[in-house]
Amino acid sequence: MSKIVLITGASSGIGKSMASYLQQQGLNVYGTSRNSEHGQVIDGITFLKLDVTNDQSVHDAVSYLLEKEGKIDVLINNAGIGMVGSGEDSTPIEMKVQFETNFYGTVRLMQAVLPSMRNRKEGLIINISSLAGLFGLPYRGVYSAAKFAINGLSESMRMELISYGVHLSVICPGDFKTPIKTSRIRAKKSESSVYKEEFDKVYTLMNEELDNSGDPVQVAKMAFKIIGTKEPRPFYLVASAFQKCVVMLRYWIPTKAFQWLMMRNYKMLK
Ligand SMILES: NC(=O)c1ccc[n+]([C@@H]2O[C@H](COP(=O)([O-])OP(=O)(O)OC[C@H]3O[C@@H](n4cnc5c(N)ncnc54)[C@H](OP(=O)(O)O)[C@@H]3O)[C@@H](O)[C@H]2O)c1
């Protein structure tokens, strides 16, 4: 019997690519979207209706799938939105929206599937984080904070779950060409901010990087590799050669030097 894989946020971008690639490899994939119905088939993928910010919605979707298939072998927490704006301009309310989706959404899904995975002494959770979860990115501090939070919680939970036969891995993707910029939260104060000029410059550069980035199928291939691995690692990096070098530099050179290079890249040096 093929593995049952649940991928949140499969209507677009990385999630859509993973759903179609994993299904092509013979896995039994269920995707989710806020705009679908349970059991609706879109582009050959069976969808569930799911809003990760809503407890009841998470409970309904996971219960529906467990009732239908009797198990969930793999959960891929992918649903997420971006957020931009300076740390000073981002209000706690805006930050809460980011954390509700990217962090608490991941938490809700993990807590909903774990009892059944623990009972079966088998299961795999893959959390989609970001390079932004490895170092702070200018004008994306809140997004970075939510991804750091995912990395920290995942690292801890992985140790707690091992004796229950449940594996947990994090994929940190670099930039991949998806429509993520269209749904980003933008701190409202950015428009009239003292940071506006620099923010606009950095924002343009970050969008250019995204527009020139690679095919998200690379993330899908990594997810497939992890699913086929007996003892998966805590963290996996999927990124261009350039972005992989940036990650290495983060750990090899002093933070001050790393940030100088980052600011140079985003034309922030005065
Ligand atoms: N693209 C990149 O360069 C990149 C890099 C690193 C990490 N990531 C991460 O990869 C993940 C996917 O990003 P993407 O680039 O593929 O973005 P995307 O194309 O905008 O897709 C986002 C997906 O998340 C779903 N979603 C958003 N809010 C949701 C909510 N409240 N409840 C349920 N689903 C929700 C959307 O589904 P519906 O709107 O249909 O509900 C959509 O399918 C995110 O976690 C992102 O942070 C992306």
The ligand as an SDF file (V2000), in Angstrom:
LIG
                    3D

 48 52  0  0  0  0  0  0  0  0999 V2000
    9.1740   30.5730   -2.5340 N   0  0  0  0  0  0  0  0  0  0  0  0
   10.2990   30.6410   -1.8540 C   0  0  0  0  0  0  0  0  0  0  0  0
   11.3090   31.1590   -2.3360 O   0  0  0  0  0  0  0  0  0  0  0  0
   10.3730   30.0670   -0.4520 C   0  0  0  0  0  0  0  0  0  0  0  0
   11.6320   30.0130    0.1510 C   0  0  0  0  0  0  0  0  0  0  0  0
   11.7590   29.4770    1.4140 C   0  0  0  0  0  0  0  0  0  0  0  0
   10.6410   28.9940    2.0690 C   0  0  0  0  0  0  0  0  0  0  0  0
    9.4220   29.0610    1.4750 N   0  0  0  0  0  0  0  0  0  0  0  0
    8.2690   28.5260    2.2200 C   0  0  0  0  0  0  0  0  0  0  0  0
    7.6230   27.5640    1.4300 O   0  0  0  0  0  0  0  0  0  0  0  0
    6.2440   27.5170    1.7740 C   0  0  0  0  0  0  0  0  0  0  0  0
    5.4130   27.6510    0.5120 C   0  0  0  0  0  0  0  0  0  0  0  0
    5.6840   28.9090   -0.0780 O   0  0  0  0  0  0  0  0  0  0  0  0
    5.4180   29.2230   -1.6180 P   0  0  0  0  0  0  0  0  0  0  0  0
    6.5360   30.0550   -2.0710 O   0  0  0  0  0  0  0  0  0  0  0  0
    5.0850   27.9990   -2.3340 O   0  0  0  0  0  0  0  0  0  0  0  0
    4.1480   30.1880   -1.4640 O   0  0  0  0  0  0  0  0  0  0  0  0
    2.7710   30.2740   -2.2850 P   0  0  0  0  0  0  0  0  0  0  0  0
    2.9700   29.9080   -3.7050 O   0  0  0  0  0  0  0  0  0  0  0  0
    2.2080   31.6140   -1.9610 O   0  0  0  0  0  0  0  0  0  0  0  0
    1.8780   29.1340   -1.6040 O   0  0  0  0  0  0  0  0  0  0  0  0
    1.4270   29.2640   -0.2910 C   0  0  0  0  0  0  0  0  0  0  0  0
    0.4730   28.1330    0.0230 C   0  0  0  0  0  0  0  0  0  0  0  0
    0.1170   28.2570    1.4090 O   0  0  0  0  0  0  0  0  0  0  0  0
   -1.2980   28.1550    1.5130 C   0  0  0  0  0  0  0  0  0  0  0  0
   -1.7780   28.9750    2.6350 N   0  0  0  0  0  0  0  0  0  0  0  0
   -1.5280   30.2820    2.9030 C   0  0  0  0  0  0  0  0  0  0  0  0
   -2.1850   30.6550    4.0390 N   0  0  0  0  0  0  0  0  0  0  0  0
   -2.8330   29.5470    4.4850 C   0  0  0  0  0  0  0  0  0  0  0  0
   -3.6670   29.2830    5.5900 C   0  0  0  0  0  0  0  0  0  0  0  0
   -4.0150   30.2370    6.4930 N   0  0  0  0  0  0  0  0  0  0  0  0
   -4.1670   28.0380    5.7600 N   0  0  0  0  0  0  0  0  0  0  0  0
   -3.8700   27.0680    4.8540 C   0  0  0  0  0  0  0  0  0  0  0  0
   -3.0880   27.2420    3.7720 N   0  0  0  0  0  0  0  0  0  0  0  0
   -2.5800   28.4890    3.5990 C   0  0  0  0  0  0  0  0  0  0  0  0
   -1.8720   28.6300    0.1940 C   0  0  0  0  0  0  0  0  0  0  0  0
   -3.0910   27.9240   -0.0310 O   0  0  0  0  0  0  0  0  0  0  0  0
   -4.5480   28.5950   -0.2360 P   0  0  0  0  0  0  0  0  0  0  0  0
   -4.3410   30.0730   -0.4630 O   0  0  0  0  0  0  0  0  0  0  0  0
   -5.1010   27.8840   -1.4300 O   0  0  0  0  0  0  0  0  0  0  0  0
   -5.2580   28.2760    1.0290 O   0  0  0  0  0  0  0  0  0  0  0  0
   -0.7940   28.1750   -0.8020 C   0  0  0  0  0  0  0  0  0  0  0  0
   -1.0790   26.8870   -1.2830 O   0  0  0  0  0  0  0  0  0  0  0  0
    6.0240   28.6250    2.7970 C   0  0  0  0  0  0  0  0  0  0  0  0
    6.0620   28.0880    4.0870 O   0  0  0  0  0  0  0  0  0  0  0  0
    7.2180   29.5420    2.5580 C   0  0  0  0  0  0  0  0  0  0  0  0
    7.5330   30.2910    3.7150 O   0  0  0  0  0  0  0  0  0  0  0  0
    9.2580   29.5880    0.2270 C   0  0  0  0  0  0  0  0  0  0  0  0
  1  2  1  0
  2  3  2  0
  2  4  1  0
  4  5  1  0
  4 48  2  0
  5  6  2  0
  6  7  1  0
  7  8  2  0
  8  9  1  0
  8 48  1  0
  9 10  1  0
  9 46  1  0
 10 11  1  0
 11 12  1  0
 11 44  1  0
 12 13  1  0
 13 14  1  0
 14 15  2  0
 14 16  1  0
 14 17  1  0
 17 18  1  0
 18 19  2  0
 18 20  1  0
 18 21  1  0
 21 22  1  0
 22 23  1  0
 23 24  1  0
 23 42  1  0
 24 25  1  0
 25 26  1  0
 25 36  1  0
 26 27  1  0
 26 35  1  0
 27 28  2  0
 28 29  1  0
 29 30  1  0
 29 35  2  0
 30 31  1  0
 30 32  2  0
 32 33  1  0
 33 34  2  0
 34 35  1  0
 36 37  1  0
 36 42  1  0
 37 38  1  0
 38 39  2  0
 38 40  1  0
 38 41  1  0
 42 43  1  0
 44 45  1  0
 44 46  1  0
 46 47  1  0
M  CHG  2   8   1  16  -1
M  END
$$$$
